[in-house]
Amino acid sequence: MPGFRLFLIVIVSATLVVADARFDKLSLVRSTIATGLAPVYWLGNAPYEFSDWVAGLFVNKEDLQQENEDLRARLMILERRALKYAALASENNELRRLMNSSEVLDDRVIVGEVVGVSPDPFSHEVIINKGESDGLRPGQAVLDAHGLMGQVVQTSQITSRVLLVSDSSHAVPVEVVRNGLRAILLGNGDTNTLDLVHVPDTADIREGDLLVSSGLGGRFPRGYPVAEVGVINKEPGEPFVSIEAVPRAELNQSRLVLVVFPPAGNREAPVEEGGETAGEADQGSDQEGAG
């Protein structure tokens, strides 16, 4: 009877729907049916593919050139975005390194950004976006994620001028981590090398030794990485050896820096512009030698 057949079809359909929706019993059947219908899908799409292939036979040269130009423009836009994302990723990595560096420091620090570079080729200075409103004062040490960069020599309300350790007027009292040997590290106008002076020819110093700030003079806190010993030249008959050191800080590349605040009650009076001079360093080295 037609009514019975309709009732039977409804029962079977409901059973299949429940079995598929609630118990997922027909996934294999659905997959098999879809595989069998693949040729049908291909035949249904064949007219469009054929018309597209025929249209491609009659494309003129101007259209192809225009399409290539559009693709090049899109490629340039995507490359610019990729460079921007790469810069953001690099900045995030640098921030993570800075935060990791700040965790091992005993002193309070603040993160600043390099916003300018001195145009004078004989002066190695940078401008950071932190100033008196942030509590900065001349004489504070400035680091990047790798080592000591220099010190603040002049402050304004919102910016500060930083003298880099590579400047020819800059000097840092340092000591060798391996044995505590003290010396003076001078800038020579080259961002890739520093001069380690007043080291006797009998001193125990080797290539690769790590030099950290000794804290003498109270200008720089003790223990910050400054440079690594690079080349050692010993001249016969000379009382001192000539040593070139490689700065740990990326003086020409770092954009984010750490400004170190000295402990409360240990803040010095503002230093004069130019930081610690070579003459002051020589006096400090004479006192060390006398010690």
Secondary structure, 3 states (H helix, E strand, C coil): CHHHHHHHHHHHHHHHHHHHHHHCCCHHHHHHHHHHCHHHHHHHHHHHHHHHHHHHHCCCHHHHHHHHHHHHHHHHHHHHHHHHHHHHHHHHHHHHHHHHHHHHCCCEEEEEEEEEECCCCCCCEEEECCCHHHCCCCCCEEECCCCEEEEEEEECCCCEEEEECCCCCCEEEEEECCCCCEEEEEECCCCCCEEEECCECCCCCCCCCEEEECCHHHCCCCCCEEEEEEEEECCCCCCECEEEEEECCCCCCCCEEEEEECCCCCCCCCCCCCCCCHHHHHHHHHHHHHC
